Amino acid sequence: MTASPDLRTPRLASPDLLRSVFRRHAAGVAVITARGASGPVGFTATSLTSVSAEPPLLSFGIGTGASSWPAISEADHVGVHILGEHQQELAATFARSGADRFGAPTAWREGPEGVPVLDDVLAWLVCRVIARVPAGDHRIVLAEVVLGDPAGSGRPLLYHQGRFTALRD
């Protein structure tokens, strides 16, 4: 017999409760990039979701206080990069406030529609932004896939319990 949680003492909804629950939810790690007025911008995201196959749509969340938000709020196109387990340092760089995200050792190039495309990722997409939906202190960005490359090798990077990790067999 397994022990069940005491449902008589639930916690009230709060940002801490939501964070605590989602720390237990393993998520794939992506980096979202865009061309900004003063250069490339990007951030680490674990909120990437496939929305529709026909047409091919995806979504991701971004905080309106994020340093990348001004560029994302204006961008016509974004890059979506699925990171491999070998890219923990890259994920941390794009998650860190104030980091030089596109300086060495980050390897990237200007891709289609002027979107920064990161090298050595498992897969990347260039997407046309079709909507930005208000959602609390975030915006949910809906984007249509224009083109991409799924041919990178390796295993995916995950985020779980507040840290980057890899799949275990």
Disulfide bonds with the S-S distance in Angstrom:
none
